[in-house]
Amino acid sequence: MASSPLLRGKEFVTSGMPDDAMRRSRYHVKRCFAKYIEKGRRTIKLHNLMEEMEHVIDDNNERNQLLEGNLGFLLSCTQEVAVDPPYVTFAVRPNPGVWEFVRVSSEDLSVEPISSTDYLKFKKSVYDEE
């Protein structure tokens, strides 16, 4: 059973994030996700995630515009990311005691909520290969 989608006020990040991200800058989002998966299976902490985004999007205005949308909200709540190409899976904590897990395909930017059990299995598979 999948966990409930992230709430941002009354919006669902999992339903709005891909359209919002693609509308704002599909090119930059695809480049960010390509950067995240280029090193293969791994886990990434938020500060490393943001550093990699800064390397991909040099222009501060474009980066800020992208971060103002649902992708920015998702990243601002992210605690950790597990990467297993082509998927980037986010462990997100929008509020204290509330965890959500979201898997994004780097190929088509499709987003789906997953259960904590699925996230932990995904993360374990990443560690098992390291």
C-alpha angles and dihedrals in degrees: 000000000000121000118249116273122263115273124218103181098304096333125102111225092201092058098039103035102079096045092044093047094046093046093051098043121333090174094059094042091052090048091050093051090045088054091049093053099038093090092051126226113009146117122253130199120218097258091054091046091054093045090054090049090052090054091052098043108043096173111087093205093053092045092049092048090053092047092052091068134067092288088060091049090050092049094045090058096041117117099176142352128214115203125203107157126276089019130070111192120198127207101206130188108189092171135011109284093011118106128180130181122210129183119204124191110224090207101060102004091240112163128207133172115236133193124260088247091056091047092051091048089049092049092046090053089054092051093044090059094048 
